[in-house]
Amino acid sequence: MAPALVEKDEYFPGFDVQSDEDLLNVIRGSVMTVWHASGTSKMGKKDDPMAVIDTSCRVYGTEGLRVVDASSFPFLPPGHPQSTIYALAEKIAAEILAEL
């Protein structure tokens, strides 16, 4: 089991944080914005001037290059996008294997 789960001592923010002011300082020093980039490589038909990749994630105007990540999503799914990216990667991997 992970040490943080079995130790009896406080893990975070630690024993040195005693006052409300100390706690606010920890919060201010550790809060950050997290975002997932997406929507930068539009998937579409070749005659669409904004499209970067086709439905098999092949980059237009190149050979042997695919973009298989969240950049092809027009919007992100609710929650963390990792499982949706995995699903796209599995689909594209199957297509690549079928082409071999």
Protein Blocks (a to p, Z undefined) as FASTA:
>chain_A
ZZklmpmbdfbgbjklmbfklmmmmmmmmgccddddehklccddfklmkbmbdfkopaeh
iahiacddfklpmbdcehjfklmmmmmmmmmmmmmmmmZZ
